[in-house]
Amino acid sequence: MKRVYLTGLIVLIIFALAGCSSNSGTLSEKEITVGVTGGPHQQIMEQVSKLAKKDGLTIHLKVFNDYNQPNTALDNGNLDASSYQTLPFLKAQIKDRGYKITDVFKTVALPMGIYSNKIKNLKDLKKGDKIAIPNDPSSQPRSLTLLEKAGVIKMKKGTQRTGSTRDIVSNPKHLEFISMDPAQITSHLDEVTAAAINSNFAMGADLTILNDSVYHESLTHNSYPNYFVVRTKNKNDKVIKQIKSYYHSAHIKAYINKTFHGSVVPAW
């Protein structure tokens, strides 16, 4: 009876320990699922996955067509990480939706540019010209700040990161700003004098920032880096540090520079 009791006790302890391990929430060091948006973020993570595979780590990619679904999927556990968003967008999502997710390392920047089929220089803008800008709360202030740096408008002090067209305090040429879905701006480029376009959407329309934009953000030390994001409880997991080492490698930097020609740049 004592032997049966001890055997049963050992089994219970084993199950208890196994339960603690499975419920710890630590990400697997053998496989991980990362959400990305289609385009550059997907392409780069595919290269990262190849490096990880050599060390026995399988990175599964799940591709999304919008910016909102990946954060929802990450927060509810359907993803282990994501790679596609800027910090202002992430913070807005956390504030509005209460997500328990956080950034862990910088990935790339996609410099925003001003594009036009009608002018070659922003100095050629005329009174009343129409300018298309993104309508989302992270890209719109970014586009207005870019136009401010170009000397086209002036924004109210302190609104460069969070402002909107309501915060324009100087518009000498009385330009008309038309807010649009960022993904739709390229298809309306002929209808406006100029447009502020995120690099991922510009590339989708075969526009490159070095060859086609009339003005653009800095390609080095860009102020809007994208981030690799995980659930807050997993930010110090070993596998995340491992993925960071792959992403920040010389191999990936060379791939980015060779593939995207300035429209996507390393942010680390």
DRENPATI-575597 format. One record per residue (C-alpha): chain; x, y, z. Coordinates in Angstrom, 2 decimals. Layout:
{cadena = A&x = X&y = Y&z = Z} .
...
***
This chain:
{cadena = A&x = 0.00&y = 0.00&z = 0.00} .
{cadena = A&x = 2.85&y = 2.34&z = 0.83} .
{cadena = A&x = 4.46&y = 1.56&z = -2.54} .
{cadena = A&x = 1.19&y = 2.31&z = -4.38} .
{cadena = A&x = 0.76&y = 5.53&z = -2.40} .
{cadena = A&x = 4.31&y = 6.69&z = -3.19} .
{cadena = A&x = 3.92&y = 5.80&z = -6.87} .
{cadena = A&x = 0.68&y = 7.75&z = -7.04} .
{cadena = A&x = 2.27&y = 10.72&z = -5.27} .
{cadena = A&x = 5.19&y = 10.76&z = -7.72} .
{cadena = A&x = 2.77&y = 10.69&z = -10.66} .
{cadena = A&x = 0.81&y = 13.62&z = -9.19} .
{cadena = A&x = 4.02&y = 15.61&z = -8.71} .
{cadena = A&x = 5.08&y = 14.93&z = -12.31} .
{cadena = A&x = 1.70&y = 16.09&z = -13.62} .
{cadena = A&x = 1.84&y = 19.17&z = -11.40} .
{cadena = A&x = 5.28&y = 20.10&z = -12.66} .
{cadena = A&x = 4.22&y = 19.51&z = -16.25} .
{cadena = A&x = 1.23&y = 21.73&z = -15.68} .
{cadena = A&x = 3.42&y = 24.52&z = -14.36} .
{cadena = A&x = 5.65&y = 24.25&z = -17.39} .
{cadena = A&x = 2.81&y = 24.31&z = -19.93} .
{cadena = A&x = 1.10&y = 27.22&z = -18.22} .
{cadena = A&x = 4.20&y = 29.32&z = -17.82} .
{cadena = A&x = 3.46&y = 31.20&z = -21.03} .
{cadena = A&x = 7.07&y = 31.13&z = -22.21} .
{cadena = A&x = 7.35&y = 31.00&z = -26.00} .
{cadena = A&x = 8.73&y = 27.85&z = -27.60} .
{cadena = A&x = 12.35&y = 27.88&z = -28.72} .
{cadena = A&x = 11.53&y = 25.39&z = -31.48} .
{cadena = A&x = 8.74&y = 27.16&z = -33.38} .
{cadena = A&x = 6.97&y = 30.50&z = -33.30} .
{cadena = A&x = 4.22&y = 32.18&z = -35.32} .
{cadena = A&x = 4.77&y = 35.77&z = -36.45} .
{cadena = A&x = 2.16&y = 38.02&z = -38.04} .
{cadena = A&x = 3.27&y = 40.33&z = -40.85} .
{cadena = A&x = 1.65&y = 42.50&z = -43.47} .
{cadena = A&x = 2.18&y = 41.56&z = -47.10} .
{cadena = A&x = 5.13&y = 43.21&z = -48.83} .
{cadena = A&x = 8.46&y = 44.25&z = -47.27} .
{cadena = A&x = 7.72&y = 43.00&z = -43.76} .
{cadena = A&x = 6.79&y = 39.58&z = -45.13} .
{cadena = A&x = 9.81&y = 39.48&z = -47.45} .
{cadena = A&x = 12.27&y = 40.38&z = -44.70} .
{cadena = A&x = 10.82&y = 37.94&z = -42.18} .
{cadena = A&x = 11.09&y = 35.20&z = -44.79} .
{cadena = A&x = 14.83&y = 35.87&z = -44.87} .
{cadena = A&x = 14.98&y = 35.90&z = -41.08} .
{cadena = A&x = 13.15&y = 32.57&z = -41.08} .
{cadena = A&x = 15.84&y = 31.04&z = -43.28} .
{cadena = A&x = 18.55&y = 32.03&z = -40.78} .
{cadena = A&x = 16.50&y = 30.67&z = -37.89} .
{cadena = A&x = 15.83&y = 27.39&z = -39.67} .
{cadena = A&x = 19.56&y = 26.63&z = -39.74} .
{cadena = A&x = 19.54&y = 26.72&z = -35.93} .
{cadena = A&x = 16.45&y = 24.53&z = -35.59} .
{cadena = A&x = 13.94&y = 27.34&z = -35.03} .
{cadena = A&x = 10.88&y = 27.30&z = -37.30} .
{cadena = A&x = 9.20&y = 30.67&z = -37.84} .
{cadena = A&x = 5.69&y = 30.36&z = -39.23} .
{cadena = A&x = 4.46&y = 33.50&z = -40.98} .
{cadena = A&x = 0.83&y = 34.58&z = -41.05} .
{cadena = A&x = 0.21&y = 37.34&z = -43.59} .
{cadena = A&x = -2.44&y = 40.04&z = -43.02} .
{cadena = A&x = -3.86&y = 42.63&z = -45.39} .
{cadena = A&x = -4.67&y = 45.29&z = -42.81} .
{cadena = A&x = -3.04&y = 46.88&z = -39.77} .
{cadena = A&x = -5.64&y = 46.04&z = -37.12} .
{cadena = A&x = -6.01&y = 42.26&z = -37.19} .
{cadena = A&x = -2.43&y = 41.31&z = -36.24} .
{cadena = A&x = -2.56&y = 43.10&z = -32.89} .
{cadena = A&x = -5.89&y = 41.47&z = -32.05} .
{cadena = A&x = -4.52&y = 38.05&z = -32.99} .
{cadena = A&x = -1.36&y = 38.64&z = -30.94} .
{cadena = A&x = -3.24&y = 39.81&z = -27.86} .
{cadena = A&x = -5.62&y = 36.84&z = -27.88} .
{cadena = A&x = -2.85&y = 34.28&z = -28.40} .
{cadena = A&x = -3.34&y = 33.36&z = -32.05} .
{cadena = A&x = 0.09&y = 34.83&z = -32.83} .
{cadena = A&x = 3.33&y = 34.78&z = -30.84} .
{cadena = A&x = 4.70&y = 38.02&z = -32.29} .
{cadena = A&x = 4.20&y = 40.56&z = -35.07} .
{cadena = A&x = 6.43&y = 42.66&z = -37.30} .
{cadena = A&x = 4.82&y = 45.51&z = -39.21} .
{cadena = A&x = 4.01&y = 48.62&z = -37.16} .
{cadena = A&x = 5.38&y = 51.95&z = -35.96} .
{cadena = A&x = 5.42&y = 52.92&z = -32.29} .
{cadena = A&x = 2.72&y = 55.66&z = -32.56} .
{cadena = A&x = 0.34&y = 53.15&z = -34.14} .
{cadena = A&x = 1.14&y = 50.51&z = -31.51} .
{cadena = A&x = 0.62&y = 52.92&z = -28.62} .
{cadena = A&x = -2.69&y = 54.11&z = -30.06} .
{cadena = A&x = -3.90&y = 50.52&z = -30.34} .
{cadena = A&x = -2.84&y = 49.70&z = -26.77} .
{cadena = A&x = -4.56&y = 52.82&z = -25.44} .
{cadena = A&x = -7.78&y = 52.30&z = -27.38} .
{cadena = A&x = -8.11&y = 48.54&z = -27.01} .
{cadena = A&x = -6.23&y = 47.65&z = -23.84} .
{cadena = A&x = -3.89&y = 45.18&z = -25.49} .
{cadena = A&x = -1.17&y = 43.68&z = -23.30} .
{cadena = A&x = 1.51&y = 43.80&z = -25.99} .
{cadena = A&x = 4.80&y = 45.67&z = -26.27} .
{cadena = A&x = 7.63&y = 46.50&z = -28.66} .
{cadena = A&x = 10.91&y = 44.63&z = -28.17} .
{cadena = A&x = 13.25&y = 45.74&z = -30.96} .
{cadena = A&x = 13.42&y = 47.99&z = -34.01} .
{cadena = A&x = 13.13&y = 46.43&z = -37.43} .
{cadena = A&x = 12.99&y = 48.72&z = -40.48} .
{cadena = A&x = 11.73&y = 52.16&z = -41.45} .
{cadena = A&x = 9.65&y = 52.86&z = -44.53} .
{cadena = A&x = 10.31&y = 56.55&z = -45.25} .
{cadena = A&x = 7.24&y = 58.51&z = -46.31} .
{cadena = A&x = 7.49&y = 60.50&z = -49.51} .
{cadena = A&x = 5.59&y = 63.22&z = -51.36} .
{cadena = A&x = 4.74&y = 62.07&z = -54.88} .
{cadena = A&x = 3.29&y = 63.95&z = -57.83} .
{cadena = A&x = 2.46&y = 63.43&z = -61.48} .
{cadena = A&x = 2.16&y = 67.19&z = -62.00} .
{cadena = A&x = 5.11&y = 68.93&z = -60.34} .
{cadena = A&x = 8.81&y = 68.18&z = -59.86} .
{cadena = A&x = 9.34&y = 70.37&z = -56.79} .
{cadena = A&x = 7.10&y = 71.42&z = -53.91} .
{cadena = A&x = 8.06&y = 75.02&z = -54.65} .
{cadena = A&x = 5.89&y = 74.68&z = -57.76} .
{cadena = A&x = 2.71&y = 74.27&z = -55.71} .
{cadena = A&x = 0.08&y = 76.89&z = -56.58} .
{cadena = A&x = -2.65&y = 78.52&z = -54.53} .
{cadena = A&x = -5.49&y = 76.14&z = -53.81} .
{cadena = A&x = -3.74&y = 72.98&z = -55.01} .
{cadena = A&x = -5.05&y = 69.70&z = -53.60} .
{cadena = A&x = -2.79&y = 67.50&z = -51.47} .
{cadena = A&x = -3.81&y = 63.95&z = -50.57} .
{cadena = A&x = -2.76&y = 62.77&z = -47.11} .
{cadena = A&x = -3.43&y = 59.56&z = -45.11} .
{cadena = A&x = -6.49&y = 59.62&z = -42.86} .
{cadena = A&x = -5.27&y = 57.32&z = -40.08} .
{cadena = A&x = -4.19&y = 58.87&z = -36.75} .
{cadena = A&x = -0.55&y = 57.79&z = -36.99} .
{cadena = A&x = 0.17&y = 58.56&z = -40.65} .
{cadena = A&x = -1.68&y = 61.88&z = -40.94} .
{cadena = A&x = 0.48&y = 63.82&z = -38.45} .
{cadena = A&x = 3.52&y = 62.19&z = -40.02} .
{cadena = A&x = 2.52&y = 63.49&z = -43.46} .
{cadena = A&x = 1.83&y = 66.99&z = -42.14} .
{cadena = A&x = 5.17&y = 67.04&z = -40.33} .
{cadena = A&x = 6.86&y = 66.07&z = -43.59} .
{cadena = A&x = 5.15&y = 68.95&z = -45.38} .
{cadena = A&x = 6.17&y = 71.27&z = -42.55} .
{cadena = A&x = 9.82&y = 70.22&z = -42.94} .
{cadena = A&x = 9.50&y = 70.98&z = -46.64} .
{cadena = A&x = 8.37&y = 74.51&z = -45.77} .
{cadena = A&x = 4.87&y = 74.09&z = -47.19} .
{cadena = A&x = 2.89&y = 74.56&z = -43.94} .
{cadena = A&x = 3.43&y = 75.12&z = -40.23} .
{cadena = A&x = 1.93&y = 73.03&z = -37.45} .
{cadena = A&x = 0.93&y = 74.06&z = -33.96} .
{cadena = A&x = 3.86&y = 73.48&z = -31.63} .
{cadena = A&x = 3.81&y = 70.03&z = -30.07} .
{cadena = A&x = 1.38&y = 68.46&z = -32.55} .
{cadena = A&x = 3.90&y = 66.95&z = -34.94} .
{cadena = A&x = 3.29&y = 63.43&z = -33.60} .
{cadena = A&x = -0.43&y = 63.53&z = -32.87} .
{cadena = A&x = -1.90&y = 66.43&z = -34.81} .
{cadena = A&x = -4.29&y = 66.68&z = -37.74} .
{cadena = A&x = -5.23&y = 69.28&z = -40.35} .
{cadena = A&x = -6.94&y = 71.22&z = -37.53} .
{cadena = A&x = -3.47&y = 71.92&z = -36.11} .
{cadena = A&x = -2.15&y = 73.67&z = -39.22} .
{cadena = A&x = -1.41&y = 77.26&z = -38.16} .
{cadena = A&x = 0.09&y = 78.49&z = -41.41} .
{cadena = A&x = -0.93&y = 77.53&z = -44.95} .
{cadena = A&x = 0.31&y = 80.39&z = -47.18} .
{cadena = A&x = -0.87&y = 78.82&z = -50.45} .
{cadena = A&x = -4.26&y = 77.84&z = -49.02} .
{cadena = A&x = -3.70&y = 74.24&z = -50.02} .
{cadena = A&x = -6.66&y = 71.88&z = -49.79} .
{cadena = A&x = -5.86&y = 68.71&z = -47.84} .
{cadena = A&x = -7.85&y = 65.63&z = -48.77} .
{cadena = A&x = -7.75&y = 62.79&z = -46.24} .
{cadena = A&x = -7.84&y = 59.30&z = -47.74} .
{cadena = A&x = -7.35&y = 55.68&z = -46.80} .
{cadena = A&x = -3.55&y = 55.26&z = -47.11} .
{cadena = A&x = -3.99&y = 52.23&z = -49.36} .
{cadena = A&x = -6.12&y = 54.23&z = -51.83} .
{cadena = A&x = -3.97&y = 57.32&z = -52.31} .
{cadena = A&x = -1.81&y = 55.99&z = -55.15} .
{cadena = A&x = -4.90&y = 55.26&z = -57.27} .
{cadena = A&x = -5.98&y = 58.91&z = -56.91} .
{cadena = A&x = -2.58&y = 60.48&z = -57.62} .
{cadena = A&x = -3.75&y = 61.95&z = -60.95} .
{cadena = A&x = -6.65&y = 63.71&z = -59.20} .
{cadena = A&x = -4.47&y = 65.81&z = -56.88} .
{cadena = A&x = -1.37&y = 67.94&z = -57.29} .
{cadena = A&x = 0.67&y = 65.89&z = -54.83} .
{cadena = A&x = 0.23&y = 63.18&z = -52.21} .
{cadena = A&x = 1.94&y = 61.93&z = -49.08} .
{cadena = A&x = 2.34&y = 58.16&z = -49.48} .
{cadena = A&x = 3.74&y = 55.50&z = -47.16} .
{cadena = A&x = 6.57&y = 53.55&z = -48.81} .
{cadena = A&x = 4.78&y = 50.20&z = -48.68} .
{cadena = A&x = 1.85&y = 51.57&z = -50.70} .
{cadena = A&x = 4.16&y = 53.51&z = -53.02} .
{cadena = A&x = 6.10&y = 50.35&z = -53.82} .
{cadena = A&x = 2.82&y = 48.59&z = -54.55} .
{cadena = A&x = 2.30&y = 51.17&z = -57.30} .
{cadena = A&x = 5.88&y = 50.75&z = -58.60} .
{cadena = A&x = 7.00&y = 54.07&z = -57.10} .
{cadena = A&x = 10.41&y = 54.27&z = -55.44} .
{cadena = A&x = 11.33&y = 56.94&z = -52.98} .
{cadena = A&x = 14.69&y = 57.77&z = -54.59} .
{cadena = A&x = 13.47&y = 57.91&z = -58.19} .
{cadena = A&x = 9.87&y = 59.10&z = -57.96} .
{cadena = A&x = 9.27&y = 61.23&z = -54.87} .
{cadena = A&x = 9.59&y = 65.02&z = -54.99} .
{cadena = A&x = 10.41&y = 65.12&z = -51.27} .
{cadena = A&x = 10.90&y = 62.45&z = -48.62} .
{cadena = A&x = 11.80&y = 61.70&z = -45.02} .
{cadena = A&x = 15.35&y = 60.98&z = -44.00} .
{cadena = A&x = 16.62&y = 57.56&z = -45.02} .
{cadena = A&x = 19.01&y = 57.40&z = -42.06} .
{cadena = A&x = 17.91&y = 57.74&z = -38.43} .
{cadena = A&x = 14.32&y = 57.88&z = -39.62} .
{cadena = A&x = 11.93&y = 59.05&z = -36.89} .
{cadena = A&x = 9.34&y = 56.35&z = -37.61} .
{cadena = A&x = 10.94&y = 52.94&z = -37.18} .
{cadena = A&x = 8.82&y = 49.80&z = -37.17} .
{cadena = A&x = 9.00&y = 47.32&z = -34.32} .
{cadena = A&x = 8.88&y = 43.63&z = -33.54} .
{cadena = A&x = 6.05&y = 43.21&z = -31.02} .
{cadena = A&x = 5.12&y = 40.47&z = -28.54} .
{cadena = A&x = 2.78&y = 39.95&z = -25.62} .
{cadena = A&x = 4.19&y = 41.86&z = -22.67} .
{cadena = A&x = 4.74&y = 38.68&z = -20.64} .
{cadena = A&x = 7.02&y = 37.30&z = -23.39} .
{cadena = A&x = 9.27&y = 40.33&z = -23.91} .
{cadena = A&x = 12.26&y = 38.70&z = -22.18} .
{cadena = A&x = 11.83&y = 35.20&z = -23.63} .
{cadena = A&x = 14.99&y = 33.64&z = -25.01} .
{cadena = A&x = 13.51&y = 33.03&z = -28.47} .
{cadena = A&x = 12.79&y = 36.75&z = -28.93} .
{cadena = A&x = 16.42&y = 37.63&z = -28.29} .
{cadena = A&x = 17.38&y = 34.91&z = -30.76} .
{cadena = A&x = 15.12&y = 36.36&z = -33.48} .
{cadena = A&x = 16.51&y = 39.84&z = -32.79} .
{cadena = A&x = 20.04&y = 38.55&z = -33.44} .
{cadena = A&x = 18.94&y = 37.19&z = -36.82} .
{cadena = A&x = 17.05&y = 40.34&z = -37.77} .
{cadena = A&x = 19.89&y = 42.68&z = -36.79} .
{cadena = A&x = 22.50&y = 40.63&z = -38.65} .
{cadena = A&x = 24.71&y = 41.93&z = -41.44} .
{cadena = A&x = 23.05&y = 39.43&z = -43.77} .
{cadena = A&x = 19.58&y = 40.94&z = -43.30} .
{cadena = A&x = 20.89&y = 44.50&z = -43.53} .
{cadena = A&x = 22.55&y = 43.70&z = -46.85} .
{cadena = A&x = 19.35&y = 42.06&z = -48.12} .
{cadena = A&x = 17.26&y = 45.13&z = -47.22} .
{cadena = A&x = 19.65&y = 47.58&z = -48.89} .
{cadena = A&x = 19.96&y = 45.49&z = -52.04} .
{cadena = A&x = 16.25&y = 44.71&z = -52.39} .
{cadena = A&x = 14.45&y = 47.96&z = -51.59} .
{cadena = A&x = 16.76&y = 50.72&z = -52.82} .
{cadena = A&x = 15.96&y = 53.21&z = -50.04} .
{cadena = A&x = 12.20&y = 52.63&z = -49.84} .
{cadena = A&x = 12.85&y = 50.36&z = -46.85} .
{cadena = A&x = 15.88&y = 50.98&z = -44.64} .
{cadena = A&x = 17.36&y = 49.24&z = -41.54} .
{cadena = A&x = 16.25&y = 51.05&z = -38.39} .
{cadena = A&x = 18.76&y = 49.59&z = -35.93} .
***
